[in-house]
């Protein structure tokens, strides 16, 4: 106690306020010294510039197959059926006889016309041998020549009537079902059978008028039968309609499918798929896309600050997304560090 008092008495009185001032000043310097965070409150992010990429559109349609050549066969005349040479799904060649009608009357008419033609030609020949002798008048010779020509036309007419009693295949193809039988009477509008040349099929499909200028003759399309979806085929567009259907707003196309192996039939349904180039859209990383109550958005850096921009997703490409929104090519979008961002927050790009 005596020592402490002695120490206190040994300190000069004029130093005590100065010492208090030094302590107070040091405390203020400690309190006022800025922390690293107070010096720089920017959020570190990794950003990537926006680029433009073309959208790849995948158009799906339903196609219906038809034979490249197809016909519904009817007789050219009415009468009783004499013979039927039709088997379902039979391959026939052009000119093969499929059906004959009773033709006795037509054969007699042809024979009579041929006799008349022979007589007319014989008479004309006899008259023409007298030309120059004056024994037969020129008018008589002219009349004989006209009769011979008429007789020849009558033969041709009788032959046409006889040919109409026979139904032949107009081209190579497969016959369909037939409901007619020998002895049955048919009329000119009676359907005898169908004939399809199905070594190649025509697949008709319709797409929205939006895509009419993106599909051209010669383009390739992918097909798969609805009955066998695992089967993948390729066809070539060979025809397109000249107008838009005003009722459906679609345009029709025909694609040619090779069917030499005869696996497919007219009337089958096909799934038609084709890729079309779309418009050029902003391309952003998948990790940049965020979701809120009002939909998708990204953070765009403007003047070192984060701005929230709403977007609509259009398509995915690898690890990126094609979007629609108020985003310009070259703008920086945040792809990492989005968790701490808020609108108008200061950011520092540490990598691109």
TAVEN-V931486 format. One record per run of one state. SS is the DSSP state (A for helix, B for strand, O for the rest). FROM is the first residue (numbers start at 1). LEN is the number of residues. If there is no record, write none. Layout:
# TAVEN-V931486
ss:SS from:FROM len:LEN
ss:SS from:FROM len:LEN
This chain:
# TAVEN-V931486
ss:O from:1 len:1
ss:A from:2 len:9
ss:O from:11 len:2
ss:A from:13 len:20
ss:O from:33 len:3
ss:A from:36 len:4
ss:O from:40 len:3
ss:B from:43 len:7
ss:O from:50 len:1
ss:B from:51 len:24
ss:O from:75 len:4
ss:B from:79 len:6
ss:O from:85 len:6
ss:B from:91 len:2
ss:O from:93 len:4
ss:B from:97 len:5
ss:O from:102 len:2
ss:A from:104 len:25
ss:O from:129 len:9
ss:A from:138 len:26
ss:O from:164 len:2
ss:B from:166 len:3
ss:O from:169 len:4
ss:B from:173 len:3
ss:O from:176 len:9
ss:B from:185 len:2
ss:O from:187 len:4
ss:B from:191 len:18
ss:A from:209 len:6
ss:O from:215 len:5
ss:B from:220 len:6
ss:O from:226 len:7
ss:B from:233 len:8
ss:O from:241 len:4
ss:B from:245 len:1
ss:O from:246 len:4
ss:B from:250 len:9
ss:O from:259 len:10
ss:B from:269 len:17
ss:A from:286 len:3
ss:O from:289 len:1
ss:B from:290 len:3
ss:O from:293 len:2
ss:B from:295 len:8
ss:O from:303 len:2
ss:B from:305 len:13
ss:O from:318 len:2
ss:B from:320 len:6
ss:O from:326 len:6
ss:B from:332 len:5
ss:O from:337 len:1
ss:A from:338 len:3
ss:O from:341 len:5
ss:B from:346 len:6
ss:O from:352 len:1
